Every structure is written in structure tokens, then in C-alpha cells.
Amino acid sequence: MSKISLMTDIKIRFWQRVRQLRKQKWISQEKLAQLAGLHRTYIWNIERWEKNVCLENIEKIAKALDVSLKDLFDNV
């Protein structure tokens, strides 16, 4: 597997986990964005794997989902 493929796979699995947690908590993309202090289209774009996410925003998303960073990265 190439380095680029591995990075893409990690991003996909990470955002699948975010989507899974968001749906388990019955939180819309718009509500997650509001709770995290991010724009709703940003959440939409990252769940579609169209954007990279910085560490600060990953932390904001974890807090908005009320999970630890470890929980956010489970199965990634």
C-alpha cells in the first residue's frame, strides 16, 4: 500500500468514526458544527473526505461529541 493510499485510508476511517459517533448521539452535522464552533459546511466536507482537519479542530469535535480523543480514534 502506498503512503498516499494509507493516508487516505486513515482519513476515511477517522471520518467514518466521527459520523458513527455523531449518529449514535443523534446529532446533526449542523448541530455538531455549532457545538464545535465550526462552520456546518466544514463538517459536511470532512465527512465527505474533502477536507483535512487540523489537530485543534479534531479536539473541538471530540469535545462537541463528548468523547475522549482516544474514543474518537478507536478503530482508526
C-alpha atoms as an extended CHARMM CRD file, in Angstrom:
* protein
*
        76  EXT
         1         1  MET       CA              0.0000000000        0.0000000000        0.0000000000  PROA      1               0.0000000000
         2         2  SER       CA              1.4320000000        3.3800000000       -0.9420000000  PROA      2               0.0000000000
         3         3  LYS       CA              1.8970000000        6.1780000000        1.5720000000  PROA      3               0.0000000000
         4         4  ILE       CA             -0.8330000000        8.2160000000       -0.1560000000  PROA      4               0.0000000000
         5         5  SER       CA             -3.2820000000        5.3010000000       -0.0390000000  PROA      5               0.0000000000
         6         6  LEU       CA             -2.5090000000        4.7360000000        3.6500000000  PROA      6               0.0000000000
         7         7  MET       CA             -3.1240000000        8.4110000000        4.4720000000  PROA      7               0.0000000000
         8         8  THR       CA             -6.3930000000        8.3850000000        2.5460000000  PROA      8               0.0000000000
         9         9  ASP       CA             -7.4860000000        5.1960000000        4.3150000000  PROA      9               0.0000000000
        10        10  ILE       CA             -6.7340000000        6.7240000000        7.7310000000  PROA      10              0.0000000000
        11        11  LYS       CA             -8.7730000000        9.8250000000        6.8930000000  PROA      11              0.0000000000
        12        12  ILE       CA            -11.7050000000        7.7560000000        5.6610000000  PROA      12              0.0000000000
        13        13  ARG       CA            -11.7180000000        5.5340000000        8.7310000000  PROA      13              0.0000000000
        14        14  PHE       CA            -11.4050000000        8.5470000000       11.0430000000  PROA      14              0.0000000000
        15        15  TRP       CA            -14.3390000000       10.3840000000        9.4910000000  PROA      15              0.0000000000
        16        16  GLN       CA            -16.4200000000        7.2210000000        9.4220000000  PROA      16              0.0000000000
        17        17  ARG       CA            -15.8310000000        7.0650000000       13.1810000000  PROA      17              0.0000000000
        18        18  VAL       CA            -16.8630000000       10.7080000000       13.6130000000  PROA      18              0.0000000000
        19        19  ARG       CA            -20.0190000000       10.0740000000       11.5960000000  PROA      19              0.0000000000
        20        20  GLN       CA            -20.7550000000        6.9210000000       13.6110000000  PROA      20              0.0000000000
        21        21  LEU       CA            -20.4270000000        8.7500000000       16.9360000000  PROA      21              0.0000000000
        22        22  ARG       CA            -22.4390000000       11.7090000000       15.6730000000  PROA      22              0.0000000000
        23        23  LYS       CA            -25.2930000000        9.4880000000       14.5490000000  PROA      23              0.0000000000
        24        24  GLN       CA            -25.2130000000        7.4190000000       17.7620000000  PROA      24              0.0000000000
        25        25  LYS       CA            -25.7660000000       10.6430000000       19.6830000000  PROA      25              0.0000000000
        26        26  TRP       CA            -28.4860000000       11.7950000000       17.2710000000  PROA      26              0.0000000000
        27        27  ILE       CA            -26.5480000000       14.9750000000       16.4440000000  PROA      27              0.0000000000
        28        28  SER       CA            -26.9370000000       16.5690000000       13.0190000000  PROA      28              0.0000000000
        29        29  GLN       CA            -23.9360000000       17.8650000000       11.1110000000  PROA      29              0.0000000000
        30        30  GLU       CA            -25.2190000000       21.3710000000       11.7130000000  PROA      30              0.0000000000
        31        31  LYS       CA            -25.5470000000       20.8030000000       15.4710000000  PROA      31              0.0000000000
        32        32  LEU       CA            -22.0830000000       19.2280000000       15.6540000000  PROA      32              0.0000000000
        33        33  ALA       CA            -20.6450000000       22.2370000000       13.8630000000  PROA      33              0.0000000000
        34        34  GLN       CA            -22.4100000000       24.5750000000       16.2850000000  PROA      34              0.0000000000
        35        35  LEU       CA            -21.2140000000       22.6270000000       19.3440000000  PROA      35              0.0000000000
        36        36  ALA       CA            -17.6440000000       22.5380000000       17.9980000000  PROA      36              0.0000000000
        37        37  GLY       CA            -17.5950000000       26.2040000000       16.9490000000  PROA      37              0.0000000000
        38        38  LEU       CA            -17.0470000000       25.2590000000       13.3110000000  PROA      38              0.0000000000
        39        39  HSD       CA            -18.9700000000       26.0300000000       10.1290000000  PROA      39              0.0000000000
        40        40  ARG       CA            -21.6050000000       23.4670000000        9.1070000000  PROA      40              0.0000000000
        41        41  THR       CA            -20.1590000000       23.1070000000        5.6070000000  PROA      41              0.0000000000
        42        42  TYR       CA            -16.7880000000       22.2740000000        7.1890000000  PROA      42              0.0000000000
        43        43  ILE       CA            -18.3190000000       19.2660000000        8.9610000000  PROA      43              0.0000000000
        44        44  TRP       CA            -20.1320000000       18.2710000000        5.7820000000  PROA      44              0.0000000000
        45        45  ASN       CA            -16.9070000000       18.4910000000        3.7650000000  PROA      45              0.0000000000
        46        46  ILE       CA            -14.8320000000       16.4850000000        6.2080000000  PROA      46              0.0000000000
        47        47  GLU       CA            -17.4310000000       13.7380000000        6.4470000000  PROA      47              0.0000000000
        48        48  ARG       CA            -17.2170000000       13.5120000000        2.6680000000  PROA      48              0.0000000000
        49        49  TRP       CA            -13.3950000000       13.2860000000        2.9840000000  PROA      49              0.0000000000
        50        50  GLU       CA            -12.9440000000       16.5220000000        1.0410000000  PROA      50              0.0000000000
        51        51  LYS       CA            -11.0160000000       18.3870000000        3.7420000000  PROA      51              0.0000000000
        52        52  ASN       CA             -8.0970000000       17.6820000000        6.0070000000  PROA      52              0.0000000000
        53        53  VAL       CA             -8.5930000000       18.5070000000        9.6550000000  PROA      53              0.0000000000
        54        54  CYS       CA             -6.1080000000       20.1810000000       11.9530000000  PROA      54              0.0000000000
        55        55  LEU       CA             -5.4610000000       18.8480000000       15.4460000000  PROA      55              0.0000000000
        56        56  GLU       CA             -7.2240000000       21.7810000000       17.0920000000  PROA      56              0.0000000000
        57        57  ASN       CA            -10.4270000000       21.0400000000       15.1890000000  PROA      57              0.0000000000
        58        58  ILE       CA            -10.1910000000       17.3280000000       15.9870000000  PROA      58              0.0000000000
        59        59  GLU       CA            -10.1100000000       18.2930000000       19.6610000000  PROA      59              0.0000000000
        60        60  LYS       CA            -13.1220000000       20.6080000000       19.1930000000  PROA      60              0.0000000000
        61        61  ILE       CA            -15.0600000000       17.8040000000       17.5060000000  PROA      61              0.0000000000
        62        62  ALA       CA            -14.1950000000       15.3530000000       20.3030000000  PROA      62              0.0000000000
        63        63  LYS       CA            -15.4210000000       17.8310000000       22.9120000000  PROA      63              0.0000000000
        64        64  ALA       CA            -18.5890000000       18.5280000000       20.9190000000  PROA      64              0.0000000000
        65        65  LEU       CA            -19.2850000000       14.7820000000       20.7540000000  PROA      65              0.0000000000
        66        66  ASP       CA            -18.4290000000       14.4780000000       24.4670000000  PROA      66              0.0000000000
        67        67  VAL       CA            -15.8350000000       11.7750000000       23.8380000000  PROA      67              0.0000000000
        68        68  SER       CA            -12.1300000000       11.4990000000       24.5660000000  PROA      68              0.0000000000
        69        69  LEU       CA             -9.5980000000       11.7940000000       21.7800000000  PROA      69              0.0000000000
        70        70  LYS       CA             -8.8730000000        8.1030000000       22.3270000000  PROA      70              0.0000000000
        71        71  ASP       CA            -12.5460000000        7.2500000000       21.7760000000  PROA      71              0.0000000000
        72        72  LEU       CA            -12.5550000000        9.3630000000       18.6580000000  PROA      72              0.0000000000
        73        73  PHE       CA             -9.6620000000        7.3490000000       17.2530000000  PROA      73              0.0000000000
        74        74  ASP       CA            -10.9300000000        3.8850000000       18.2220000000  PROA      74              0.0000000000
        75        75  ASN       CA            -10.9280000000        1.5930000000       15.1840000000  PROA      75              0.0000000000
        76        76  VAL       CA             -8.9460000000        4.0780000000       13.0830000000  PROA      76              0.0000000000
